[in-house]
Amino acid sequence: MTAPHHGTTGTPPIARACWIESPGRAALRDAALAPVADGQVQVRALHSAVSRGTEMLVFAGCVPPSEHERMRAPFQEGMFPAPVKYGYASVGLVEQGPPALCGRSVFCLYPHQTRYVVPAGAVHLLPDGLPPARAVLAANMETAVNALWDASPRVGDRIAVVGGGVLGLLAGWLAARIAGCTVQLVDTQAGRADIAHRLGLDFALPDAAHPDADLVIHASGRPEGLATGLGLAGFEATVLDLSWYGDRPVNLPLGEAFHARRLRIQSSQVGHLAPAQRARWTHARRMALALRLLAGAPELDALVTDHAPFEQLPEVLQRLARGAPGTLCQRIDYS
């Protein structure tokens, strides 16, 4: 990362941030940093990650007006559809703030920006053993944890995970650690088999997937994937949908055997703690768990398949919007 620009004496330091200027087009802008007040920290970004799901829908301008307020990121600037500064997976080093935090690596739900000032309570210390480059998976891991809480898999369940992106792989990785559970990743890309096996998951193309699953977790981001999940669900099974479709309509085969098999479609969204945990857990406690899980799992480094310097982020967003099927987690590096 280029050091922040400094103007004449008394002017605030300048960082650089990525803004979606209009649907399908992003650019880097200067961002003035406020002085660090008591209870705040200044963070120098090391890495961030691009969400292939929600963030790409935001980039395409596909947030429906009814969701403009609910879909705001914690430190978003601007309004949907654009111009808007959006993102929620930043890892950095605390440069100023309370002594207990200075010099420490942290995760923050902040957009793509070289430096930023936030309340100290908004940053989460990385546990020992968690490299900052892997910590960019924290937001996805937190979502996967919440999904497993919502899904409530039981010992010995046969679980199908439809969609082998980062979220689906993390949810499958967590589910495979439940005693006796067998987890099959179902994806249209045969090339995802290798990473599935590295994470301890079985793999199948949709036409060869095992039927009669006790639980289906859908994370493909496509209505066709949700339809596949319904076809794999066993009698009275739950299909947990982790995908958000923005303003796209979703057509589902709710005739056929949907009612006869008494299937259940359940939504899951990370903005709220799962009901069964809500009385005792906080968002901070859930994030700390996600970071601890990442710290003990070097095999998850394989999910970070692509990296690029921050200066190339506008072009990276355009490439991802065109498809980029080989990319799982796209990391952005601030050198």
Buried (B, 14 or more C-beta within 10 A) or exposed (E): BEEBEEEEEEEBBBBBBBBBBEBEBBEBBEBEBEEBEEEBBBBBBBBBBBBBBBBBBBBBBBBBEEEEEEBBBEBBBBEBBBBBBBBBBBBBBBBBBEEEBEEBBBBBBBBBBBBBBBEBEBBBBBBEEBBBBBBBBBBBBBBBBBBBBBBEBEEEBBBBBBBBBBBBBBBBBBBBEBEEBBBBBBBBEEEBBEBBEBBEBBBBEBEEBBEEBBBBBBBBBBBBBBBBBBBBBBEEBBBBBBBBBBEEEEEBEEEEEBEEBEBEBEEBBBEEBBEEBEEEBEBEEBBBBBBBBBBEBEEBBBBBBBBBEBBEBBEBBEBBBEEBEEBBBBBBBBE
